[in-house]
Amino acid sequence: PLDPDERSRFEREDGQLLIIMQTSYRLGEDSDIPYDTVPLGILHTDPCLVTVCATENPVVNDVVSGLVRRVSTAKKNRLTLQLFLRNAQRFLIDVRQINKQVERIEDRMETATRNKELMDLLKLEKSLVYFITGLKANEAMMERVKRDRIFEMYEEDSDLLDDVLIENLQAIEMANIAS
């Protein structure tokens, strides 16, 4: 998960489960591109769940800060699904933010005489391409989680995974529309 080029996947070895998913990451206005994706690792070991990321991760921060309700650290599988859901929600939040930025830039382009607005749009477009790639990889990984039943899921967990897939699909659709 510390490799920035790591792709969404899961693997099981010696009774431990490693899940890697792409998360949205805001780099800032002054960066070459305003948003990118960064891998987040979720490691299930016998006694605990560990998250690993090369940067401070907004998905994990949202869970730790209490933005995600009804989190039980005693239920590793459900916590993992809650991380999946919050990740899809964060992508949606960031795609909506990109849409607002695109609208503002398009408004400025009507009176612009420079190429700055066009360059800003291209940077946002690049971010959306990264988002779409990451979201599709996450979707494929989560479909495998569902199909292969990599961990025990109760009916409520299965419903939660379905919600995650729906949110992820909405984020893909919004990113495609924005691009």
Disulfide bonds with the S-S distance in Angstrom:
none
